[in-house]
Amino acid sequence: TTASRALARQVKPSGSGLLIDFPRAAQDIIEADPDDRVYYMVSTPPGEFILGNSQMPQPPADITEPRLGQPYLYDGVVRDKSIGANNEPPREVNVRVVALYLAYGEPGKPQRMLVQVARSRASREELARQILIDTALPLSLLIVLMSVIVWGGIRGGLAPLARLRSVVESRAINDLAPIRLEAAPEEVRSLALALNTLLAEVRDNVNAQKRFISDAAHQLRTPLAGLKSQTELALASATVHADPELQARLQRVHESANRSAHLVSQLLALARAEPEAALAQSRSRFDLKRLAREVAAEQVPRALAAGIDLGSDERTDDDDPGEAPIFVLGNAMLIREALVNLVDNAIRYAGRGASITVSAHAQGHDAVVTVEDTGPGVPESEHEHIFQRFVRATNEGNGCGLGLAIVKEIVERSSGSVTLQSVQPQGLRVTVRFPLAG
């Protein structure tokens, strides 16, 4: 804009025309820099060329009524003949143009003059590139620094939540005790209070369910025991009076009473197995091999009555020199209950004429108890579901589908594991593992 006004000042009216006071030396200075060329043109609309580069791009068509003295800026292309050499065609140069309309002539008859000055955009683009290059590294470092600061701020802000998450994740699955507020960061104390309220509600609900199961089982035990006694007396009387039909009916009633009594006992065992707090408080170090041997001996009369051969296998290997005790840490009463359920389950489903072997040995860092029978076994497809409550592999027998569920509940809460494996030619092996006590 300044250049166009300066050029306009060199144009003076002369009679009916214009006088351009623009020395050739000044023109040479303007056109000397090949990288930052300046083009100019003076004309009188509608297009009478006076001075400069006649290839100057015209103002945009939307400038229909230009205001005198107001500069108009636009981009265009100049065909510069001076750049070409050896008869090469003129080169097109991208330029930024400023156009300025001025008045000249007599006061009563003013005429318009158009002064245009254009400058090559090459130097401006080079300057922009240089500025970009000079600022790219500082900006990149600034972005990295700001990212680190933001990341640190976010991480610091979320740190209390991470600590509370660690407190929650470290709890056992059935640990419904309140979160200690002194262990919770100040920033998430309200969240910890809300969690404690939820835990209290869940704990009350679980305890109510357990009390209901325990109370219902205790209430059912007495009438079921009386029913069993009465059916036994009635069976004896029917035998004396030689009434086969009555005897068969009483036998079915007696079997139903036995199944109901067994279900009640299993429900009580399951209710005892679930509270992990009680399990943790009664942990002790005991000999698992001796416990397995005692359980097998206790179940021998039931096995003989069912026509099953039950015995113990005293395995010896490098980790277990025969009679050496195998110590584990846990609730001996509940683990006894689990082993009793394993043997009881085998007796119920193995069938008359089968054999059951109970063994205990050390293997690496584990104490291992196996209960293996030669009964019909369990199909491989049912191994995954057989530990669910009230699921039985077969409808035969008088089980209630809780035995293996109780075993799994007790074993897993004692930091152990239980697996099933089919044996050949037929049978099932149940393997229970506990960590050896240090």
NUKOL-87418 format. One record per residue: z negated, y negated, x of N, C-alpha, C in turn. Coordinates in steps of 0.05 Angstrom, whole numbers, plus 32768, in hexadecimal, padded with zeros to 4 digits. Layout:
ZYXZYXZYX;...
END
This chain:
80008018801080008000800080007FE78011;7FF07FE780267FEF7FD08038800A7FCB8046;80167FE2804E80317FDF805C80467FD48049;80457FDD803080597FD3801D80557FB58017;803C7FAC801680377F90801180407F80802A;803A7F8B804280437F7D805A80617F7B805C;806F7F908054808C7F90805480967F7C8040;80897F7A802980917F688014808F7F4B801D;807B7F46802E80777F2A8037808E7F22804A;809D7F35805580B37F2E806780CD7F288057;80CC7F2C803D80E37F27802C80E07F0C8020;80F37EFA802580F17EDE801A810B7ED8800B;81097EC97FF581217EC07FE781327EAE7FF9;814C7EB17FF6815E7E9F800581767E9A7FF2;81757E827FE6818A7E7C7FD381897E8F7FBB;819F7E9B7FB681A07EAF7FA181997ECB7FAA;81947ECE7FC4818E7EE97FCE81737EEB7FDB;81707EFE7FEE81577F047FFB815C7F038019;81487EFA802881487EFA804581327F0C804F;813A7F20805F81277F34806A81207F2C8086;81087F24808B80FF7F1D80A680F17F3580B2;81017F4980BB80F77F6380C481047F6980DE;80F97F6180F681067F65810F810C7F838114;81217F87812481297FA2812B81147FB0813B;81067FA1814C80F07FAD815C80DA7FB9814A;80D47FAB813580C07FB5812280CA7FCE8115;80E47FCF810E80EF7FE7810280ED7FFF8115;80F37FFA812F80F28010814380D5801A8146;80C28008814580A680118148809E80238130;80A7801B811880A0802B810180AC80478102;80C58048810C80D48062810C80D080718126;80BF8068813880BD8074815380AF808F8152;809A80928142808A80AB8142809880C18132;80A380D6813F80B180EA812F809F80FB811E;808580FD81248072810D8114806580FD80FE;806880E380FF805B80D380EA806F80BC80E2;808580C480D8809A80B180D2809480A080BA;809D808780BA809A807580A480B6806C809B;80BA806E808180D48066807580CF804F8062;80E3803E805F80E08027804D80FB80218040;80F98013802A81118009801D810A7FF1800C;811B7FDE800D81197FC67FFC81327FC57FEA;812E7FC37FD081447FC37FBE813D7FB17FA6;81527FAA7F97814E7F9B7F7F81577FAD7F68;81457FB47F56814D7FC57F3F81647FB87F31;81777FC87F2781757FE57F2381807FF57F3A;817E7FED7F5381867FFE7F6981977FF17F7E;81977FD77F8081A67FC97F9581977FCB7FAF;81A27FDA7FC281967FDF7FDC81987FC67FED;81817FBF7FFA81817FA8800C817B7FB08029;81667FC0802D815D7FC78048814E7FE18048;81517FF0805E81418008806281518022805E;814380378054814F80518051815880548034;817280568031817D80578016817780718007;816C808580168166809F800A814A80A17FFF;813D808A7FFD8121808A7FF4811F80947FD7;810C80A67FD1810A80B07FB68102809A7FA2;810E809A7F8B810980867F7780EE808B7F6A;80E280767F5E80C980797F5080CC808C7F39;80B680987F3080B880AB7F1980C3809E7F00;80D080AF7EF080DD80A47ED880CA809A7EC4;80B080A27EC5809D80997EB18094807C7EB6;809C80707ECD809580547ED280AC80447EC6;80AA803F7EAD80C080307E9F80BC80127E9F;80A480097E9F809E7FEC7E9F80897FE77EB5;80927FE77ECE807F7FE37EE480737FC77EE4;805A7FC77EEC804C7FAD7EEE80507FA17F0A;80557F887F0B80597F7B7F2480407F7A7F35;80437F817F4F802C7F807F61801B7F997F60;80207FAC7F4E800F7FC47F4D801D7FDB7F5C;80107FE77F70801C7FFC7F7F801D80167F6F;803380257F728036803F7F65803A80547F7B;802A80697F7A802B807E7F8F803780977F83;804880A57F93805480BE7F8A805F80CC7FA3;806480E67F9F806F80F77FB5808D80F97FB1;809B80FE7FC880B881017FC780C2810D7FE0;80DD810D7FE280EB81187FF980FF81048003;810080FF801E811380ED802A812680FD803B;813F80F8803981538105804A815780F38063;814C80FC807A814B80EC8092816280F580A4;817680E380A8818D80EA80B9818580E880D6;817180D980DD816A80D580F9815E80ED8106;815380FF80F6814681178101815B812C8109;8170812E80F98185814281008193813B811A;819E814F812781AC814B814081C4815E8141;81D88156815281EF8167815681FD816C813B;82008157812C820E815981128200816B80FE;81E6816F810281D7817F80EF81D3816E80D5;81D0817B80BE81CB816C80A681B0815E80A7;81AD814980988193813A8097817D814D808E;81668149809A814E81598094813E814C807D;8135815C806B81258152805581088150805E;80FB813A805980E08134806280CF812E8049;80B9813D804680A6813880308096811E8037;8095810C8024808980F28029807780EB8012;806580D88018805480CB8003805E80AE8001;806680A67FE98073808C7FE5806180797FD6;8061805F7FDD8055804B7FCE806B80377FC6;806D80317FAC8081801E7FA2807380067F97;807E7FEE7F9E80727FD57F9680887FC37F8A;80847FBB7F7180977FA87F64808D7F8C7F67;809F7F7A7F7180977F5E7F7680AC7F4C7F68;80A47F337F6480B67F1F7F5780C07F0C7F6C;80D87F037F6A80E37EEE7F7C80F77EDD7F6B;81007EC87F7881147EB77F6B81077E9E7F60;81167E8F7F50810D7E767F4480F87E7C7F2F;80E57E697F2B80D07E6E7F1880DA7E737EFC;80EF7E667EF480F97E6B7ED9810A7E837ED6;81147E8D7EED81257EA57EEC811B7EBA7F01;81047EC67EFC80F97ED97F10810A7EF37F10;810C7EFE7F2781197F187F2A81057F2C7F37;810B7F467F3480F97F5A7F3F81047F657F58;80F27F6C7F6A80F97F797F8480E77F927F87;80F37FA87F9080E47FC17F9480E17FC67FB2;80C87FC87FBB80C37FCE7FD780B67FEA7FD8;80C27FFC7FE780B880187FE980B2801E8006;809B8029800B809480328026808A804F8023;809680618034808F807D803380868086804E;80748099804E806980A48067806A80C28067;807280CD807D807380EA807F805880F7807A;8058810D806B803F811B80658037812E807B;8047813180908041814480A58026813D80B3;8024812380BA800B811B80C97FF3811E80B7;7FF78117809D7FE08119808B7FD881378087;7FEC814880847FE5816580827FD98170809B;7FE3816680B27FD7816F80CB7FBA816680CE;7FB5814D80C57F99814380C57F87815480B3;7F92815A809B7F83816B80897F7D81868095;7F91819280A27F8C81AC80AF7F7781AA80C5;7F79819480D47F65819180EA7F49818D80DF;7F47817E80C97F2D817A80BD7F22819580B2;7F3481A580A77F2C81BF809D7F2381D180B3;7F3281D180CA7F2A81E180E17F0F81D880EC;7F0C81BE80EE7EF381B380FA7EDB81B980E8;7EDF81BA80CE7EC881BE80BC7EC581DB80B4;7ED881EC80BA7ED6820880B17EBE821680BD;7EBB821480D77EA4822280E47E89821880DB;7E8581FD80DB7E6B81F480D17E6681FC80B4;7E7B81FA80A37E78820280877E7182208085;7E7F823080957E79824D80947E5C8252809C;7E54824580B27E38824980BB7E25823F80A5;7E2C822980987E1A821E80837E198232806C;7E30823E80647E308251804E7E1F82698055;7E228273806E7E12828A80777DF482838076;7DEE826B80817DD2826380817DC782608065;7DD6825480537DCD825280377DCA826D802A;7DDC827F80307DDA829A80257DC182A8802E;7DBA82A580487DA282B180527D8982A58044;7D8A828A80417D73827C80357D7082858018;7D87828680097D86828F7FED7D7D82AC7FEB;7D8882BD7FFC7D8082D97FFC7D6282DC8002;7D5882CD80167D3C82CE801C7D2B82C48005;7D3482AF7FF87D2582A57FE17D2482B87FCA;7D3B82C57FC47D3C82D97FAE7D2A82F17FB5;7D2C82FA7FCE7D1C83117FD67CFF830A7FD5;7CF882F27FDF7CDC82EA7FDD7CD282E87FC0;7CE482DE7FAF7CDC82DB7F937CD882F67F85;7CE9830A7F8D7CE783247F817CD383367F8F;7CC8832E7FA57CB5833F7FB47C9D83487FA3;7C9183367F937C7B83407F827C8483567F6F;7C9C83547F647CA6836A7F527CAA83837F62;7CB383817F7B7CB783997F8B7C9D83A67F91;7C8883967F977C6E83A27F9C7C6283B07F83;7C6683A37F6C7C5D83AF7F537C6D83C97F4E;7C8683C97F547C9683E17F507C8C83F87F62;7C8483F17F7B7C7984057F8D7C6084117F82;7C4F83FF7F767C3684097F6A7C3C841D7F54;7C4F84167F437C5684277F2C7C6384417F35;7C76843F7F487C8484577F517C72846A7F60;7C5D84617F6C7C4B84737F7B7C3884837F68;7C38847C7F4F7C27848A7F3C7C3384A57F33;7C2284B87F2E7C2B84D27F247C3684CF7F07;7C4584E37EFE7C5384E07EE57C4084DE7ECD;7C2884EB7ED07C1584EA7EB97BFD84D87EBF;7C0084C77ED37BEA84B57EDA7BED849C7EC8;7BDD849C7EB37BDE84867EA07BC684727EA4;7BB984747EBB7BA384627EC07BAE84457EC3;7B9E84317EBC7BA784157EBE7BAE840E7EDB;7BC183FC7EDE7BC883F27EF97BB283DF7F02;7BA783E37F1A7B9383D17F247B9F83B57F28;7B9383A17F1A7B9F83867F1B7B9D837A7F37;7B8983827F477B8883787F627B9E83837F73;7BAA83997F6B7BC183A47F797BDB83977F71;7BDB83897F5B7BF3837C7F517BF4835F7F5B;7C0B83577F667C0E833B7F6F7C0983277F59;7BFF83107F617BF882FB7F4D7C0F82F37F3C;7C2882F37F487C3F82EA7F397C4782FC7F22;7C3F83167F237C4683297F0E7C2D83347F00;7C1883257F027BFF832E7EF57C0283327ED7;7C1183207ECA7C1583237EAD7C25833C7EA7;7C3983427EB87C48835B7EB37C3783737EB7;7C2583737ECB7C1283897ECF7C00838C7EB6;7BF783767EAB7BE683787E937BF583847E7C;7C0F837D7E797C1F83897E637C2383A67E68;7C2783AE7E817C2A83CB7E877C1083DA7E81;7BF983CE7E887BDF83DB7E827BDB83DF7E64;7BE483CB7E557BE283CE7E387BF383E57E2E;7C0B83E77E387C1D83FD7E307C1184187E39;7C0784197E527BFB84327E5C7BE4843A7E4B;7BD384277E437BBC842E7E327BC584397E17;7BDA842E7E0B7BE484397DF27BEF84557DF5;7BFE84597E0B7C0984747E0F7BF384877E15;7BDF847F7E257BC984917E2B7BB984997E12;7BB484857E007BA6848C7DE87BB6849F7DD6;7BD0849B7DD57BE284AC7DC57BE284C97DD0;7BE484CB7DEB7BE484E67DF87BCA84F47DF4;7BB484E57DF77B9984F17DF47B9584FA7DD7;7B9F84EA7DC47B9C84F27DA87BAC850C7DA2;7BC3850F7DAE7BD385287DAA7BC4853F7DB7;7BB9853B7DCF7BAB85517DDC7B92855A7DCC;7B8485457DC27B6C854C7DB27B74855B7D99;7B8A85537D8D7B9385617D757B99857E7D7B;7BA885837D917BAF859F7D987B9685AF7D9E;7B8485A37DAE7B6C85B27DB57B5A85B77D9D;7B5785A37D8C7B4685A77D747B5285BB7D61;7B6D85B97D5D7B7A85CC7D4B7B7885E87D55;7B7B85EC7D707B7A86077D7B7B5E86127D78;7B4986017D7D7B2E860B7D7A7B2886127D5D;7B3286027D4A7B2D86077D2E7B3B86217D25;7B5186277D317B60863F7D297B5586597D36;7B4786567D4D7B3D866D7D5B7B2B867E7D4A;7B1786727D3D7B0386817D2E7B0F86917D17;7B1F86847D057B2A86947CEF7B3E86A97CF9;7B4C86A47D0F7B5E86B87D197B4F86D07D25;7B3986CA7D327B2986E07D3C7B1E86F17D25;7B1586E37D107B0C86F27CF97B2287027CEC;7B3A86F77CEA7B5187067CDF7B57871E7CEF;7B57871C7D0A7B5C87337D1B7B4787497D16;7B2E87417D147B1987557D107B1C87637CF5;7B2387537CE17B26875F7CC67B3E87727CC5;7B54876B7CD27B6B877C7CD27B6687967CE2;7B5787937CF87B5087AC7D077B3F87BF7CF6;7B2B87B37CE77B1B87C47CD67B2C87D17CBF;7B3E87C07CB47B5087CB7C9F7B6287E07CAA;7B6C87DD7CC27B7D87F27CCE7B6E880C7CD2;7B5588097CDB7B4588217CDE7B40882F7CC4;7B3B881F7CAE7B37882B7C947B5088387C89;7B68882B7C8E7B8188367C847B8788507C93;7B7F88517CAC7B84886A7CBC7B7388817CB0;7B5A887A7CA97B48888F7C9E7B5388997C83;7B5D88877C737B66888E7C587B8488977C59;7B8F88987C707BAB88A27C747BBE88957C60;7BBF887A7C627BD1886B7C517BE6885D7C64;7BFC886B7C697C0F88607C7D7C1B88457C76;7C2088417C5C7C2C88277C547C1988107C58;7C0088147C507BEC87FF7C547BE787FB7C72;7BE788117C817BE3880F7C9E7BF987FE7CAB;7C1288027CA37C2887F37CAF7C2687D67CA8;7C1E87CF7C8F7C1C87B37C887C0587A67C97;7BEE87B47C9A7BD887A97CA97BDF87A67CC6;7BEF87B87CD17BF787B57CED7C08879C7CF1;7C1A87967CDE7C29877D7CE07C1787647CDF;7C0487657CCD7BF1874F7CCB7BE1874C7CE5;7BD987627CF07BC987627D097BDA87567D20;7BF4875E7D227C0587537D377C0A87357D33;7C0D872C7D1A7C1087107D157BF787007D1D;7BDF870C7D177BC686FF7D207BC486FE7D3E;7BCD87137D4C7BCD87137D697BDF86FD7D74;7BF786FA7D687C0A86E67D717BFE86CA7D6D;7BF286C67D567BE686AB7D507BCF86A57D63;7BBF86B97D697BA986B57D7C7BB386AF7D98;7BC986BD7D9F7BD586B77DB97BE1869B7DBA;7BED86927DA57BF886777DA47BE286637DA7;7BCC86677D997BB586547D9B7BAB86537DB8;7BA8866A7DC57B9F866B7DE17BB3865C7DF3;7BCD86607DEE7BE086527DFF7BE086347DFB;7BDC862C7DE27BDA860F7DDD7BC286037DEB;7BAC86117DEB7B9486077DF97B9986067E17;7BA7861A7E227BAD861A7E3E7BC086037E45;7BD385FE7E347BE685E87E397BD785CD7E37;7BC585CA7E247BB685B17E237BA485AD7E3B;7B9A85C37E477B8A85C07E5F7B9B85BA7E77;7BB485C47E777BC685C07E8E7BD185A47E91;7BD385967E7B7BE2857C7E7B7BD385657E88;7BB885627E857BAB854A7E907BAA854B7EAE;7BBA853B7EBB7BBB853C7ED87BA285317EE5;7B94851E7ED87B7C85137EE37B6785297EE6;7B64853A7ED17B50854F7ED37B5885637EE9;7B7385687EEC7B7C857A7F007B7685707F1C;7B7A85557F207B75854A7F3B7B57854A7F42;7B4685467F2E7B2985457F337B1E85607F3A;7B2B85767F327B2085917F367B2F85A07F4B;7B3E85937F5D7B4C85A17F727B3885AC7F86;7B3E85C47F907B2E85D07FA57B3F85E27FB6;7B3585EB7FCC7B4485FD7FDF7B3B86197FD8;7B4F862A7FD27B4886467FCB7B5E86597FD5;7B5786737FD57B6986887FDF7B7C86917FC9;7B95868A7FCA7BA886917FB67BAE86AF7FB5;7BAE86BC7FCC7BB386D97FCD7B9D86E87FBE;7B8486E07FC27B6E86ED7FB47B7086E87F96;7B7786CF7F8E7B7986C97F727B8F86DA7F65;7BA686DD7F727BBC86ED7F677BB4870A7F64;7BA587147F777B9C87307F767B8887347F5F;7B7787207F5A7B6387227F447B7187217F29;7B8587107F267B94870E7F0D7BA287287F07;7BAF87347F1B7BBD874D7F177BAA87637F0E;7B9287647F1B7B7E87787F147B7487757EF8;7B70875C7EEF7B6687567ED47B7A875F7EBF;7B94875E7EC57BA987637EB17BB187817EB1;7BA687917EC27BAD87AE7EC37BA887BC7EA8;7B9187B87E9B7B8C87C67E827BA287BF7E6D;7BA987A67E6B7BBE879E7E577BD987AB7E5F;7BDF87AC7E797BF887B87E817BF887D67E7B;7BE287E47E7F7BE188007E797BE488057E5B;7BD887F47E4B7BDA87F77E2E7BF787F37E25;7C0687E27E347C2287DD7E2D7C3587F17E3A;7C2A88057E497C3B88187E577C4A880D7E6F;7C3D87FA7E7D7C4A87ED7E947C3987F27EAD;7C4687F67EC37C3987FA7EDD7C3687DF7EEB;7C1D87D57EEE7C1887BB7EFA7C0987BF7F14;7C1387B27F297C0687B57F437C0B879D7F55;7BFD879C7F6C7BFF87867F7F7C0D87907F98;7C1D877F7FA37C2C87857FBC7C2187737FD2;7C14877E7FE57C08876F7FFC7C1D876C8011;7C2E875780107C43875380237C37874A803E;7C44875180547C3C8747806E7C56873E807C;7C54872780897C6A871D809A7C5E870C80B0;7C6F86FF80BF7C6686EF80D67C5386D980CD;7C5886CD80B57C4886B780AB7C2E86C1809D;7C2E86DA80967C1886E480857C0F86FF808F;7BFC870080A27BF3871A80AD7BE1872A809A;7BED873580867BDF874880747BC9873C8064;7BB08741806C7B998739805C7B90871C8061;7B9F870D80707B9686F180767B9786E1805C;7B8386D180567B8386C2803D7B9986AC803E;7BA186A480277BB5868F80247BA886788014;7BA1866380227B93864D80157BA68638800B;7BA1862F7FF27BB086197FE67B9B86067FDA;7BA585EE7FD37B9485DA7FC77B9D85D57FAA;7B8A85D97F987B9185D57F7C7B7A85DC7F6A;7B8085DD7F507B6C85E47F3C7B6E86027F38;7B5A86117F437B5B862E7F437B5C86397F26;7B4E862C7F147B4D86367EF87B6886347EEB;7B76861D7EEF7B90861A7EE27BA5862B7EF0;7BA4862E7F0A7BB7863F7F187BB3865C7F10;7B9A86647F0C7B95867F7F017BA286827EE5;7BA0866D7ED57BAC866E7EBA7BCA86717EBD;7BD686647ED07BF386667ED47BFB86837EDC;7BEC868F7EEF7BF286AA7EF77BED86BE7EE1;7BD886BA7ED17BD386CB7EBA7BEB86CA7EA6;7BF586B27EA27C0C86AF7E907C2586BD7E9B;7C2986BC7EB57C4086CA7EC17C3E86E87EBC;7C2786F37EC27C2387107EBF7C2487177EA2;7C1787077E917C18870C7E747C34870C7E69;7C4486F97E727C6086F67E6A7C6F870F7E72;7C6B87197E8A7C7987317E947C7187497E83;7C57874C7E7C7C4E87637E6C7C5A87627E51;7C5D874A7E457C6787487E2A7C85874F7E28;7C9487497E3D7CB1874B7E3A7CBD87617E4C;7CAE876C7E5F7CBA87807E717CC1879A7E62;7CB087A27E4F7CB587BA7E3F7CA787D27E4B;7CA287E57E397C9587FE7E417CA4880D7E57;7C9688177E6B7CA288257E817CAA88147E98;7CA887F97E957CAF87E77EAB7C9887E57EBF;7C9E87D97ED67C8987D47EEA7C8887B67EF1;7C7187AD7EF87C6C87917EFF7C5E87907F19;7C68877F7F2C7C5C877D7F467C5487607F4B;7C3B875B7F527C3187407F597C2C873F7F77;7C38872C7F847C3487297FA17C2E870D7FA9;7C2087097FBF7C1986EE7FC97C1C86EF7FE7;7C2986DB7FF37C2C86DA80107C3286BD8018;7C3086B880327C36869E803D7C53869F8048;7C61868980447C7D8686804D7C81866A8057;7C82866780717C84864C807C7C6C863B8076;7C70862480697C5A861380617C5286178044;7C5C862D80377C568632801B7C46864B8017;7C36864B80027C2A86647FF87C3A866D7FE0;7C4386867FE07C5686907FCD7C4986A77FBD;7C4B86A57FA27C4386BB7F907C5C86C37F80;7C6186DE7F7F7C7786E87F6F7C6D86FC7F5B;7C7886FA7F437C73870E7F2E7C8F871A7F27;7C9387337F2E7CAD87407F2A7CAA87587F18;7CBC875A7F057CBB87717EF27CD7877E7EF1;7CD787967EE67CF087A67EE47CF987A77EC7;7CF187937EB77CF987927E9B7D1687897E98;7D1D87817E7F7D3987797E7A7D41875E7E87;7D2D874F7E907D3487367E9D7D3C871F7E8A;7D45870A7E967D4E86F27E877D6A86EB7E90;7D7D86E77E7E7D9886DF7E877D9886C67E98;7DAA86C57EAB7DAC86AE7EBD7DB086947EAE;7DBF86957E987DC4867D7E897DAC86717E7C;7D9686817E797D7E86777E6C7D6886707E7F;7D6D86737E997D58866D7EAD7D4F864F7EAB;7D62863E7EA67D5C86217EA67D4B86197E8E;7D4F86277E787D41861F7E5F7D28862F7E59;7D2386447E687D0D86567E617CF286497E65;7CF186347E757CD786267E7A7CD186127E65;7CE3860D7E527CDD85FA7E3D7CCA86067E28;7CBB85F57E1B7CA785FF7E087CB4860C7DF0;7CA886227DE77CB186317DD07CCD863C7DD3;7CD686407DEB7CEF864D7DF17CEA86697DFC;7CF6867D7DEF7CF486997DF87D0F86A47DFE;7D1086B57E137D2A86C17E1A7D3386D67E06;7D2086E17DF77D2786F57DE37D1486F37DCC;7D1D86FC7DB57D0B86FC7D9D7CF887147D9C;7CFC87267DAF7CEA873D7DAF7CCF87357DBB;7CBB87457DB57CA0873F7DBF7C92872C7DAD;7C7887277DB47C6887167DA37C6086FC7DB1;7C7086F37DC47C6B86DA7DD27C7086C27DC1;7C6686AB7DCA7C6A86927DBA7C7C867E7DC9;7C8586857DE17C9786737DF07C89865D7DFF;7C6E86617E047C5F864C7E137C5786557E2E;7C58866F7E347C4E867A7E4D7C5A866D7E66;7C75866D7E687C8186627E807C8086437E7F;7C7F86377E687C7B861A7E677C6086127E72;7C4B86227E6C7C31861D7E787C3186217E96;7C3F86367E9F7C41863B7EBC7C4E86237ECA;7C64861A7EBF7C7286047ECC7C6185EB7ECC;7C5385E57EB67C4285CD7EB47C2C85CE7ECA;7C1F85E57ECC7C0885E77EDF7C1385E67EFC;7C2885F57F027C3285F77F1D7C3C85DC7F27;7C4C85CE7F177C5785B57F207C4185A07F24;7C2C85A17F137C16858E7F177C0485967F2E;7C0885AD7F397BFA85B67F517C0C85B37F6A;7C2185A27F687C34859D7F7E7C4485B67F86;7C4785C87F737C5685E17F787C7085E27F6A;7C7D85F97F6B7C9785FD7F5D7C98861A7F53;7CA8861E7F3F7CAB86397F337CC9863E7F2E;7CD386557F367CEF865C7F327CF286787F28;7D09867E7F1B7D0F86987F117D2786A47F20;7D2786BE7F237D3D86CC7F317D4086E87F25;7D5986EE7F1D7D5E87097F137D5F871C7F2A;7D5587357F267D55874A7F3A7D6687617F31;7D7087707F437D8187877F3D7D7287A17F40;7D7887B57F307D8D87B67F1B7D8587A67F02;7D6B87A27EFD7D6387917EE77D4687887EED;7D3F87727EE07D2587677EE47D25874A7EE9;7D0E873E7EED7D0B87227EF17CF5871D7F06;7CFA870A7F187CE687027F2C7CE086E57F28;7CC686DF7F237CBC86C47F217CAE86BD7F3B;7CB686A77F487CAB869F7F627C9D86847F5E;7C8486837F667C74866B7F657C6D86637F82;7C7186497F897C6B86407FA47C5786287FA2;7C4486297FB47C3186137FB77C30860B7FD5;7C2B85F27FDB7C2785EA7FF77C0E85F78002;7C0F8601801A7BF7860C80277BE385F5802D;7BCA85FB80297BB585E7802F7BB285E4804D;7BAF85CC80567BAC85C780737B9185CF807D;
END
